[in-house]
Amino acid sequence: MSTLLQEKSVVDSFRGKKMVSSSTYSTLFVLSFTLSVVFPITGGVFYEELTEAISMKLVEKTTHLHFYFHDVVSGKDSTVVRIAGPPESSGTGFGDTMMTDDLLTEGPELGSKIIGRAQGMYGVSAQHELSLLMVMNYVFTEGKYNGSSVSILGRNHVLDDSREMPIVGGSGLFRLARGYALAHTVKLDMKTGDAVVEYNVYVSHY
Ligand SMILES: *[C@@H]1O[C@H](CO)[C@@H](O)[C@H](O)[C@H]1NC(C)=O
């Protein structure tokens, strides 16, 4: 059996397409042998290339996530705190910077099932329009993705109907993630700044 064929049968068994057979066991033996070559047990190795191990195991998939983000700026149940900015706010609030621990829910109501939290920062990054720099981790607390997170770094031109922000990474099941988030405001209180935002996130990961 060539190395290429052995690698393919490992990929198939990860996909669940193949029943466990003696050839799978021998493949796993070869795999563990290969890994012990790729990850030598040595003291003080500064860096190693792991390309071979990654190409053997991983199959990329895309996951669609749908949820609602609650930015509660006002009141005693506020999940947002202003952490920096100029002493006197300009028209757009340029420089105002907030830290959030916002709830993510399954449905648009705040009382709907909580599926995660948006922990991070946003700051007003434009002088002549309402545009934010978003630096956020969305961590999930329900179901399969409990404990996994995706990281967003992007521009949020808040008055647009649909804003696109890059997913630049992730953790847990979203390790090595990349993708994009589409945000659409469903409710905005212009007086307090409280907002409910619908998110559709498309994330490619392994
Ligand atoms: C999510 O994971 C945490 C930590 O492992 C655990 O305490 C919690 O019960 C889990 N939640 C659900 C809904 O499974």
The ligand as a MOL file (V3000), in Angstrom:
LIG
                    3D

  0  0  0     0  0            999 V3000
M  V30 BEGIN CTAB
M  V30 COUNTS 14 14 0 0 0
M  V30 BEGIN ATOM
M  V30 1 C -20.9770 23.8790 29.1070 0
M  V30 2 O -19.7030 23.5700 29.5970 0
M  V30 3 C -19.5010 23.9300 30.9570 0
M  V30 4 C -18.0480 23.6800 31.2940 0
M  V30 5 O -17.6390 22.4230 30.8790 0
M  V30 6 C -20.4700 23.1580 31.8420 0
M  V30 7 O -20.3100 23.5340 33.1900 0
M  V30 8 C -21.8880 23.4610 31.3890 0
M  V30 9 O -22.8110 22.6910 32.1370 0
M  V30 10 C -22.0530 23.1860 29.9120 0
M  V30 11 N -23.3580 23.6480 29.4990 0
M  V30 12 C -24.1810 22.8950 28.7670 0
M  V30 13 C -25.4930 23.5060 28.4700 0
M  V30 14 O -23.8970 21.7880 28.3710 0
M  V30 END ATOM
M  V30 BEGIN BOND
M  V30 1 1 1 2
M  V30 2 1 1 10
M  V30 3 1 2 3
M  V30 4 1 3 4
M  V30 5 1 3 6
M  V30 6 1 4 5
M  V30 7 1 6 7
M  V30 8 1 6 8
M  V30 9 1 8 9
M  V30 10 1 8 10
M  V30 11 1 10 11
M  V30 12 1 11 12
M  V30 13 1 12 13
M  V30 14 2 12 14
M  V30 END BOND
M  V30 END CTAB
M  END
